[in-house]
Amino acid sequence: MWPDEARAQAGAVDAKLAAGTAGQLAGMVIGIKDVLAYAGHSLQSSSRMLDGFKSLYTGTAVQRLLDADAIIIGRQNCDEFAMGGSNETSYFGPARNAIDPNRVPGGSSGGSAVAVQADMCLASIGSDTGGSVRQPAAFCGVIGFKPTYSRISRYGLVAFASSFDQIGPITRSVADAALLTEVMAGPDGMDSTASQREVPAYSQQLTPAPHYRIGYIADAVNNEGLNPEIKAAMETQLDVLRGQGHVVEAVDFPYLDFMIPTYYILTTAEASSNLGRFDGVKYGYRAPDATDLESMYKKSRAQGFGPEVQRRILLGTFVLSASYYDAYYTKAQRVRRLIKEKTDELLRQYDFLVLPTTPTTAFNIGEKQDPVSMYLADIFTVQASLAGVPAISVPVGEDAAGLPIGLQVMAGAFREADLLAFASTITEEVLA
């Protein structure tokens, strides 16, 4: 199905090119993460729960890609319902890093990152809830961009945590990320949370300013959990930025230790609500051994969801329960506000904040058995998600084993144009 469609689309694009009517993305070969709706095509969220399900409609972001004459070649493996940081929770089994198949590609958009890394497609479209575009991009040595929350419509994206989820591109160049964002972004009548702001021509605004004020989060760079080689790469890059004439200063961010607990309380709460629709009644997996209505609900969900998704649903249900709502959920919302206000304050003082994308390079498949250690791998990416600001991961070298290292840059809300222009200078410096 996919190969025949791709060839037919390529033929149609060729005809448009000859006629001079081709769209912005004419001929760009793209893969989409298995959480994005495309009418008539499988949409499984890499879960048994949606085994055999085909989407009845096309999501806004995907439709805009098609309208711009992109060629979509397939759906891509991910963590189940986008819940994970290693692509090991997928019903289809783990995606594998193209540099070393024994290592993870990151998650949850692991298959999307590997597809770009291995030249299976020019770009992938993933989703980023707490780092799911940026972290695999860092592990695979490519570029991962999370726009401002609401910049791209979420209509057609299978919901994990609705106040965090954001669609974003994974590419080999900042220019491609800018162009794809430009095409996908903008108001959408099907998503009331989508921003009404006009979309700049990002792809035409990649010329950076001569000098920027850059803050780096000292506690992140000096974190004892940070791989020494990543720290060295960070410090080298900061020196390069100083040498280019930018103001580079250390900044304090006092909430670093609170970000992971806050993020996981809020996202599991939203996940427990969003995943309530998968109950074996109207669509998706239904337990064959159910004997009555109650057992159908229980067995369908127990058999259809994997262990990590079940864990997050249980955690979310717990923090939303009457006895613990104020102790956990309400308190986490207050801390999220503090994190957002402090991040926004720093981004008014500085053009950008830089920090590592990940505390380590790609780890071995099966290495992190403890869920807490897996969650802590998100420590540097969840800040932008909690604050709703744009962030990008760009490759800045490799460790001694040849595994890629990612640098993360954040900017103020809706300052994607500035962020992309600045990121393009970093990638040019690394590639030079």
C-alpha positions as CSV (number, residue, x, y, z in Angstrom):
1,M,0.0,0.0,0.0
2,W,2.6,2.6,1.1
3,P,5.1,1.9,-1.8
4,D,2.4,2.1,-4.4
5,E,1.0,5.3,-2.9
6,A,4.4,6.9,-2.7
7,R,5.2,6.1,-6.4
8,A,1.8,7.5,-7.4
9,Q,2.4,10.6,-5.4
10,A,5.9,11.0,-6.9
11,G,4.4,10.8,-10.3
12,A,1.8,13.4,-9.5
13,V,4.5,15.7,-8.0
14,D,6.6,15.3,-11.2
15,A,3.7,16.4,-13.3
16,K,3.2,19.4,-11.0
17,L,6.9,20.3,-11.2
18,A,6.7,20.2,-15.0
19,A,3.7,22.4,-14.9
20,G,5.2,24.9,-12.4
21,T,2.4,24.2,-9.9
22,A,4.2,22.2,-7.3
23,G,3.9,22.9,-3.5
24,Q,6.6,24.0,-1.1
25,L,7.5,20.4,-0.2
26,A,7.5,19.0,-3.7
27,G,9.1,15.6,-3.6
28,M,10.2,15.7,0.1
29,V,10.1,12.1,1.3
30,I,8.6,12.0,4.8
31,G,7.7,9.4,7.4
32,I,5.1,9.9,10.2
33,K,5.1,8.7,13.7
34,D,2.5,6.1,14.5
35,V,0.4,8.5,16.5
36,L,-0.6,10.8,13.5
37,A,-3.9,10.2,11.8
38,Y,-3.8,9.6,8.0
39,A,-7.2,8.5,6.6
40,G,-7.4,4.9,5.4
41,H,-4.0,4.0,6.9
42,S,-3.1,2.1,10.0
43,L,-2.9,4.1,13.2
44,Q,-1.8,2.0,16.1
45,S,0.2,4.1,18.5
46,S,2.5,1.1,18.5
47,S,0.0,-0.6,20.8
48,R,-1.9,-3.9,20.8
49,M,-4.9,-1.8,22.0
50,L,-5.2,-0.4,18.4
51,D,-4.1,-3.5,16.5
52,G,-5.7,-3.4,13.0
53,F,-7.3,0.0,13.5
54,K,-7.3,2.4,10.5
55,S,-7.8,6.1,10.8
56,L,-11.1,7.5,9.5
57,Y,-9.7,11.0,8.9
58,T,-6.4,12.8,8.3
59,G,-5.0,15.1,10.9
60,T,-4.3,18.8,10.1
61,A,-0.5,18.6,10.2
62,V,-0.4,15.6,7.9
63,Q,-3.0,17.1,5.5
64,R,-0.9,20.3,5.2
65,L,2.2,18.2,4.3
66,L,0.2,16.4,1.6
67,D,-1.2,19.7,0.3
68,A,2.4,20.9,0.0
69,D,3.2,17.9,-2.1
70,A,5.2,15.9,0.4
71,I,5.5,12.1,-0.2
72,I,4.7,10.1,2.9
73,I,6.3,6.7,2.8
74,G,5.1,5.1,6.0
75,R,4.4,5.2,9.7
76,Q,7.2,4.9,12.2
77,N,7.7,2.8,15.3
78,C,7.4,4.6,18.7
79,D,7.0,3.9,22.3
80,E,3.5,2.7,23.0
81,F,1.1,5.7,23.0
82,A,4.3,7.8,22.9
83,M,5.1,6.9,26.5
84,G,8.8,6.2,26.9
85,G,12.2,7.5,26.3
86,S,13.9,4.6,24.6
87,N,11.4,3.1,22.1
88,E,11.4,-0.1,24.0
89,T,7.7,-0.1,25.1
90,S,6.4,-0.5,21.5
91,Y,4.2,-3.5,20.8
92,F,6.3,-4.1,17.7
93,G,9.5,-4.3,19.7
94,P,12.3,-1.7,20.0
95,A,13.6,0.5,17.3
96,R,17.4,0.3,17.1
97,N,20.0,3.0,16.7
98,A,21.6,2.9,13.3
99,I,25.1,3.6,14.7
100,D,24.9,0.6,17.1
101,P,21.9,-1.8,16.8
102,N,22.4,-2.8,20.5
103,R,21.6,0.7,21.6
104,V,18.3,2.6,21.8
105,P,17.5,5.4,19.4
106,G,15.7,7.3,22.2
107,G,12.0,7.9,22.5
108,S,9.2,8.2,22.1
109,S,9.8,9.1,18.4
110,G,12.6,6.6,18.1
111,G,11.6,5.1,14.8
112,S,11.2,8.6,13.4
113,A,14.7,9.6,14.4
114,V,16.3,6.4,13.1
115,A,14.6,6.8,9.8
116,V,16.3,10.2,9.2
117,Q,19.6,8.9,10.7
118,A,19.6,6.0,8.3
119,D,18.5,8.0,5.3
120,M,15.2,6.1,5.0
121,C,13.5,9.4,4.5
122,L,14.5,13.1,4.3
123,A,12.5,14.0,7.4
124,S,10.1,12.6,9.9
125,I,7.2,14.1,11.8
126,G,7.1,13.1,15.5
127,S,5.4,14.3,18.6
128,D,7.1,15.8,21.7
129,T,5.4,15.7,25.1
130,G,8.4,15.9,27.3
131,G,11.3,15.5,24.9
132,S,10.1,12.9,22.5
133,V,11.4,14.7,19.4
134,R,14.5,16.2,20.9
135,Q,15.9,13.3,22.9
136,P,15.9,10.7,20.0
137,A,17.3,13.4,17.7
138,A,20.2,13.8,20.2
139,F,20.7,10.0,20.4
140,C,20.7,9.7,16.6
141,G,22.8,12.7,15.7
142,V,20.0,14.6,13.9
143,I,17.9,17.7,14.5
144,G,14.7,17.6,16.6
145,F,12.5,20.7,16.9
146,K,9.6,21.2,19.3
147,P,7.7,24.4,18.5
148,T,5.8,26.5,21.0
149,Y,2.8,24.7,22.5
150,S,-0.2,25.4,20.2
151,R,2.0,26.5,17.2
152,I,0.9,23.3,15.3
153,S,-2.6,21.9,15.5
154,R,-3.0,18.7,17.5
155,Y,-6.0,17.6,15.5
156,G,-5.2,14.1,14.4
157,L,-2.6,13.4,17.0
158,V,-3.4,10.6,19.4
159,A,-3.5,12.3,22.8
160,F,-1.0,11.4,25.6
161,A,-1.0,14.6,27.7
162,S,-3.0,17.3,26.0
163,S,-1.5,20.3,27.7
164,F,2.0,19.2,26.7
165,D,1.7,17.4,23.3
166,Q,3.2,19.2,20.3
167,I,4.0,17.9,16.8
168,G,7.5,18.6,15.6
169,P,9.9,17.7,12.8
170,I,13.1,15.6,12.9
171,T,15.5,16.5,10.1
172,R,19.1,16.6,9.0
173,S,19.1,20.4,8.5
174,V,17.7,23.4,10.3
175,A,16.4,24.7,7.0
176,D,14.2,21.6,6.5
177,A,12.9,21.9,10.1
178,A,12.0,25.5,9.4
179,L,10.2,24.7,6.2
180,L,8.2,21.8,7.6
181,T,7.2,23.9,10.6
182,E,6.2,26.7,8.4
183,V,3.9,24.3,6.4
184,M,2.3,22.6,9.4
185,A,1.8,25.6,11.7
186,G,-1.1,27.9,11.9
187,P,-4.7,28.3,13.1
188,D,-7.0,25.4,12.8
189,G,-10.8,25.3,13.3
190,M,-10.5,21.7,14.4
191,D,-8.3,22.5,17.4
192,S,-9.4,25.3,19.7
193,T,-6.0,25.2,21.4
194,A,-4.1,26.0,18.2
195,S,-2.6,29.5,18.2
196,Q,-4.3,32.1,16.1
197,R,-1.0,33.9,15.5
198,E,0.2,34.4,12.0
199,V,2.9,32.0,10.9
200,P,6.2,33.7,9.8
201,A,8.1,32.4,6.8
202,Y,10.6,30.6,9.0
203,S,12.5,29.2,6.0
204,Q,13.1,32.8,4.8
205,Q,14.3,34.0,8.2
206,L,17.4,31.9,8.9
207,T,19.8,34.8,8.9
208,P,20.9,35.2,12.6
209,A,21.6,38.4,14.4
210,P,25.3,39.2,14.8
211,H,25.2,39.0,18.6
212,Y,22.9,37.3,21.1
213,R,22.6,37.1,24.9
214,I,22.8,33.5,25.9
215,G,22.3,32.0,29.3
216,Y,23.3,28.5,30.2
217,I,21.8,26.7,33.2
218,A,24.7,26.1,35.5
219,D,23.0,23.3,37.5
220,A,22.5,21.4,34.3
221,V,26.0,21.7,33.0
222,N,27.5,20.9,36.5
223,N,24.9,18.2,37.2
224,E,26.7,15.1,38.7
225,G,24.5,12.9,36.6
226,L,25.8,14.4,33.4
227,N,28.1,12.3,31.2
228,P,31.6,14.0,31.4
229,E,32.0,13.9,27.6
230,I,28.6,15.7,27.2
231,K,29.8,18.3,29.7
232,A,33.0,18.8,27.8
233,A,31.1,19.1,24.5
234,M,28.8,21.7,26.2
235,E,31.7,23.7,27.5
236,T,33.5,23.6,24.1
237,Q,30.3,24.9,22.4
238,L,29.9,27.7,25.0
239,D,33.5,28.8,24.3
240,V,32.8,28.8,20.6
241,L,29.8,31.0,21.2
242,R,31.9,33.4,23.3
243,G,34.5,33.5,20.5
244,Q,31.7,34.5,18.1
245,G,31.1,37.6,20.2
246,H,27.9,36.5,22.0
247,V,27.4,37.2,25.6
248,V,27.4,33.8,27.4
249,E,26.5,33.8,31.1
250,A,25.6,31.2,33.7
251,V,22.1,31.4,35.1
252,D,20.4,29.9,38.1
253,F,17.3,27.8,37.7
254,P,16.3,26.7,41.2
255,Y,13.6,24.2,40.1
256,L,15.7,21.6,38.2
257,D,15.1,18.9,40.8
258,F,11.3,19.5,40.8
259,M,10.8,19.2,37.0
260,I,10.7,15.4,36.6
261,P,8.2,14.9,39.5
262,T,6.0,17.7,38.3
263,Y,6.1,16.5,34.7
264,Y,5.2,12.9,35.5
265,I,2.4,13.8,37.9
266,L,0.7,16.1,35.4
267,T,1.3,13.9,32.3
268,T,0.2,10.7,33.9
269,A,-2.9,12.4,35.2
270,E,-3.8,13.6,31.7
271,A,-2.9,10.2,30.2
272,S,-5.2,8.4,32.6
273,S,-8.1,10.6,31.3
274,N,-7.1,10.5,27.6
275,L,-6.7,6.8,27.5
276,G,-10.1,6.1,29.1
277,R,-11.6,6.0,25.6
278,F,-9.8,2.7,24.8
279,D,-12.1,0.3,26.6
280,G,-12.8,-2.5,24.1
281,V,-16.3,-1.3,23.3
282,K,-16.3,0.8,20.1
283,Y,-12.9,0.1,18.5
284,G,-9.6,-1.4,19.1
285,Y,-8.7,-4.5,21.0
286,R,-11.4,-6.5,22.8
287,A,-10.5,-9.4,25.1
288,P,-11.7,-12.7,23.5
289,D,-12.1,-14.4,26.9
290,A,-14.5,-11.7,28.5
291,T,-17.6,-13.2,30.1
292,D,-19.5,-10.0,31.0
293,L,-19.4,-6.2,30.6
294,E,-17.1,-5.7,33.6
295,S,-14.6,-8.4,32.6
296,M,-14.6,-7.1,29.0
297,Y,-13.4,-3.7,30.3
298,K,-10.9,-5.1,32.7
299,K,-9.4,-7.8,30.4
300,S,-9.4,-5.6,27.3
301,R,-7.4,-2.9,29.0
302,A,-5.1,-5.4,30.9
303,Q,-4.3,-7.3,27.7
304,G,-4.3,-4.4,25.3
305,F,-2.0,-2.0,27.1
306,G,1.6,-2.7,27.8
307,P,3.2,-2.5,31.3
308,E,4.5,1.1,30.9
309,V,1.1,2.5,29.7
310,Q,-0.6,0.6,32.5
311,R,1.9,2.1,35.0
312,R,1.2,5.6,33.9
313,I,-2.6,5.1,33.9
314,L,-2.4,3.8,37.4
315,L,-0.2,6.7,38.6
316,G,-2.4,9.2,36.9
317,T,-5.6,7.8,38.4
318,F,-3.9,7.8,41.8
319,V,-2.9,11.5,41.7
320,L,-6.4,12.4,40.5
321,S,-8.2,10.5,43.2
322,A,-10.2,12.5,45.7
323,S,-7.8,11.7,48.6
324,Y,-4.7,12.8,46.8
325,Y,-5.8,15.4,44.2
326,D,-4.7,18.4,46.3
327,A,-1.5,16.7,47.6
328,Y,-0.2,15.8,44.1
329,Y,-2.1,17.2,41.1
330,T,-2.9,20.7,42.5
331,K,0.6,21.1,43.9
332,A,2.2,20.0,40.6
333,Q,0.1,22.6,38.7
334,R,1.4,25.3,41.1
335,V,5.0,24.1,40.6
336,R,4.5,24.1,36.8
337,R,3.4,27.7,37.1
338,L,6.6,28.5,39.0
339,I,8.8,26.7,36.4
340,K,7.0,28.5,33.6
341,E,7.4,32.0,35.2
342,K,11.1,31.5,36.0
343,T,11.8,30.2,32.5
344,D,9.9,33.1,30.9
345,E,11.8,35.5,33.1
346,L,15.1,34.1,32.0
347,L,14.0,34.2,28.4
348,R,13.2,37.9,28.8
349,Q,16.8,38.5,30.1
350,Y,18.4,36.3,27.5
351,D,17.7,35.5,23.8
352,F,18.3,31.8,24.4
353,L,18.9,29.3,27.2
354,V,21.2,26.4,26.4
355,L,21.7,23.1,28.2
356,P,22.4,19.5,27.3
357,T,19.6,17.6,25.5
358,T,20.3,14.4,27.4
359,P,22.4,13.4,30.5
360,T,24.0,10.5,28.6
361,T,24.5,9.3,25.1
362,A,22.4,6.4,23.7
363,F,22.3,3.6,26.2
364,N,22.0,-0.1,25.6
365,I,18.7,-1.8,24.9
366,G,17.5,-3.3,28.2
367,E,19.9,-1.3,30.3
368,K,17.4,0.8,32.2
369,Q,15.1,-1.7,34.0
370,D,14.1,0.8,36.7
371,P,11.3,3.2,35.6
372,V,12.7,6.0,37.7
373,S,16.1,5.9,36.0
374,M,14.3,6.0,32.7
375,Y,12.2,9.0,33.7
376,L,15.3,10.8,34.9
377,A,16.7,10.7,31.4
378,D,14.1,13.4,30.6
379,I,15.6,15.8,33.1
380,F,16.8,18.4,30.6
381,T,14.0,18.2,28.1
382,V,10.9,18.6,30.2
383,Q,11.5,22.3,31.1
384,A,10.6,23.5,27.6
385,S,7.5,21.3,27.7
386,L,6.4,22.5,31.2
387,A,6.9,26.1,30.1
388,G,5.4,25.6,26.6
389,V,8.3,27.3,24.9
390,P,10.1,26.2,21.7
391,A,13.3,24.1,21.9
392,I,15.6,22.4,19.5
393,S,18.3,19.8,19.8
394,V,21.2,20.0,17.4
395,P,24.2,17.6,17.2
396,V,27.5,19.0,18.6
397,G,29.9,16.1,18.3
398,E,30.3,12.5,19.5
399,D,31.6,10.7,22.5
400,A,34.6,8.3,22.5
401,A,32.3,5.5,21.3
402,G,31.2,7.5,18.3
403,L,27.7,8.1,19.8
404,P,26.1,11.5,19.0
405,I,25.9,14.3,21.6
406,G,23.0,16.8,21.4
407,L,22.9,20.5,22.5
408,Q,19.5,21.9,23.4
409,V,18.5,25.5,22.9
410,M,15.3,27.2,24.2
411,A,13.7,30.5,23.2
412,G,10.8,32.6,24.3
413,A,7.3,31.6,23.2
414,F,6.6,32.0,19.5
415,R,10.2,33.0,18.8
416,E,10.8,30.0,16.5
417,A,12.3,32.2,13.8
418,D,15.0,33.5,16.1
419,L,15.6,30.0,17.5
420,L,16.0,28.4,14.1
421,A,18.3,31.1,12.8
422,F,20.5,30.7,15.8
423,A,20.5,26.9,15.6
424,S,21.6,27.1,12.0
425,T,24.8,28.8,13.1
426,I,25.6,26.0,15.6
427,T,25.1,23.3,13.0
428,E,27.2,25.2,10.5
429,E,30.0,25.5,13.1
430,V,29.8,21.7,13.9
431,L,29.8,20.7,10.2
432,A,32.5,23.1,9.2
